[in-house]
Structures are given as structure tokens and as C-alpha cells.
């Protein structure tokens, strides 16, 4: 890097500037006042248009006078002197910053590849640490590499305040952020600031990126990795545009979003964070398009008090809780989810207290419960639920709940509804592959229209009042079971069971209209079964094809036996003596 020509006045000794001592002690020097307002750092560089002040322990020890335009670390290292900013040349040049840098209104700091790796010193205390921040100023990092010198309470941070602009383009920032106020957390765009992060990587920061009340910040092809806390925090920001934002292996949540209504986010991806991949706090009108979450320990997507929010095409893999909607006021629409679990947890959780949720299309597979519903005004429509222990569990005080056009293939239970729920309805739902129960409900007023239940020990188990219209039950050991007190009306019910068709316990009542029940024992139990219309109660159809196959096998065995008896005295064939066996 070319060495800048030092300005003559900058080589004065480090003593308070002439004529400034008394004013500084009186607190009237603006640079000393800035030092006081900003935590009294051991060393502070104050950039103003046309002047740079070096403040040490509350006194201005030198003033520098750069030319017009942005100041660079190279210029500062050539003019500030040892102990402030130094340049170490070599194959991999290093710029070592030992002072905090304050960008006063109207000033600009520019860091470029020619500055090499810029190391900001970590102090043993907050006051001895370094940082770069400002308001109504410009911080421009293009092709830059910024790193801290290590852990500690004085780790560096970048923060831009009101009216300022911070652009980070094709750059890398590593090891920034410390405990304390929000602005210290890593890289922060504060209230009414703007700027961008483009094609850049942020590694090992306390918080990777934080936008708090900013305006019009652009995040494009940004990767945040290994944050101690949250990867990316978007809170109260306005007009943020996001494309290809990734948060990986963070100590808390991947991306936290809140405080702004009408936000649109696309292309957000998280992976292997300890907390939730994407977490939202209270807001209205959020649209999440194509979010992706892989292996986040606290779940994939968590929507808290999100009113009139939409999630389109979410993809979640390898997590115990893929997508959760919770919190008062939540009303969410999820379309075409693609969710795959690790064999535990819940695919889609719609918690108690929400105002409503709609899930349309998509699939969920590999969970203990594919869908769990405890909230009100829930619709699940056209979703495929496979390879789960339980397909759908409706519990608590959920209701109304409408399940439509679902394909449920669960290992133990297809759909369960507890007795505290209300207004549960199934329309065109197909349940199969369950080992225990297909549909199990104690919910009063259950309504089933169309659809089918195939297999299971008990296909339909009812412990509350229900109406079954045009439901098909087949392949189960017991078709329909009614517990004591159950009151059920069935129209067009078609039951084909291996052993018992309808098993009504004492105190249960079933009204069958235009229905058909076929089983070895079509009706059993001490309950009341009333038949109306063209209802048919019979044995299952005789398996003629199976009988024909058995007869054919028996006949073949008989013919073989007769053949052996007829030829038992026949000598085995002998080979002529002149034939030589060479095999």
C-alpha cells in the first residue's frame, strides 16, 4: 500500500492542543464532550469534516487535517502515530486499530482491500476496547476484512445511528460484539440509519447483524455463521429488502423478525442453530416466501402473535418442531409446506390462544405428530401426512377445526380428537396404514363426510356424539366401536371388517340409514343399533378366488400322489453300457 504523505501539523507531541486545555476541562470542547458521551474510552479518534481529533483520557492530544472526502485507515496510520493506528506491511498486510473511532455528522470513513486485514483491538475493559460508530455519517467497507484480536469485554463493534449510512460490500467481519446495549452487539444499523450488506460474511460475532429502526437497508447474499447469540435480528426496521440471507450454527435463533407490519422476506435460510431457525415476534402482515430451515435445535419456524401473516413454501428438515403458530392474535396462512422431521416432535403446531390458522397443501413426514391443533378456527386442507406416529391430534379447547381432503398414513393413530374440543369436521379425509386406530374421537358433534379409513385394529373409535356420512371403512379387525354413551348417526356408511363390523357397548346408540355392514360378526355388543332405509347387515363376501386357488393346489397334490403310487414298482431307467458318462 502506498504510504500517504504526512501532514506537517500531525507530528506535534501528544499533549493537549494549545488553547484547548481550559475549555476541555470545562467540558466545552466538542470532541471532549463526544468522548464523555461515548463511555470515556481510553483512546478516541473523532472524525469531523476537515479535521480529526485524537482524544486520550479526556484531553485532545492532537488534531489532524485531512483533505476533502473520506478518511481511510491508511491515512490515519500515517498521521496519527504509534499507539493509535499502525500499518504492518508484508505479504499479508495488517492495519492494527488501537482506538475507538467516532464518525461525527458529515464525516466518512472508507476501508478498502489496500488496507489489508484491519484488526480492531479487544480491550480488557469496555473503555479500553475499540469500535467504529457514528450518526449522520458514512462508513463504507468494500472488499474489506475486519477482525477482532480475540475475546474479552472490550471486543469491537460497528454501529451506525440516525441519518447515517453503513455499506458492507464483498467484505468479512469476524469476532465483533460485546455484552451491553443493543448497539454493542455486533454490526448494527440503528434508528433511521440506512445502507447495505452485500455478498459479505459475518463470523463469530455476538449478534451477526442487527437492524433496529433502520430504513431501506439491503441484505443480499449475506451469510452469518457461528454467532454467540442470534444470527440476524430485524426489529422495527422499515423497507428492508432481503435476498439470499443465511444464518448458520448460531448460539440462539437464526433469524429473529419483529416490530414491523407489512414486511416481506424471501430467500431466508437457517441451519444448525441452537434455537429456532426463524422466529417472529408480534407483528402484522408478514409474508415469508420460501424460507428454509435445516437441523435447528429449537425448531424450524416459530410465529408468535403474528396477525394476518403468510408463509409460502416453507422447507424444514431434521428438527423436532417444524412450524409452530402461537400467541394471542395470531392468524396465519401456510401454503405448500415441505416438512420432514427426525422421528420426534410435531410437524405443524397450532397452539391454544391463536385466532386462526389455515394450512393448504404440502406435506409433513417423520414426526411423532404430523399436526397438533389446540387453537380456534383452524383449517387443514389437502395436506399429505405420512410416516408419523399420529397424523393429527386435536386437543385442548380447539375448535372449530376443519380437516379437508387429507391423506393420512400414520403408524399408530390416524386422527384423534379429545372430548374438550368442539366443532371438529372431516371432509374427504383418507386414513390408512395405522396399527391401532384410524379415527379416534371423543369430541361432541364430530362430523365426517366422505373419505375412508383403512386397516387398524379399530378403524373408527367414537366416545362422543358424531355423524358419519358416506364414510368407507375396510381392512380393519373392528370396523366401528362405540363407547358407552356415544350417540352416532350414520348415513351411507360402508363397513367391511375382518371380525367385527360395528361393536356398540352398553349405553351406546347407532342409527344406520342406507348403510352396509359386512363382517364375520356384523353387529356386536349390548348397545342399540337401529336400521333405517336400505341398510344391509351381512357376512363379508365369500372369497371365491381364494377358494379356487386352494382347490387347485389340492388337486395338484392329489395328482402327484396318484402318479407316485402308480409308478412305485417301476424300476428307474438305466443307461446303456456303451454310453460313457463324461459329465
Order of alpha helices (4+ residues) and beta strands (2+ residues): alpha-alpha-beta-beta-beta-beta-alpha-beta-beta-beta-beta-beta-beta-beta-beta-beta-beta-beta-beta-beta-beta-beta-beta-beta-beta-beta-beta-beta-beta-beta-beta-beta-beta-beta-beta-beta-beta-beta-beta-beta-beta-beta-beta-beta-beta-beta-beta-beta-beta-beta-beta-beta-beta-beta-beta-beta-beta-beta-beta-beta-beta-alpha
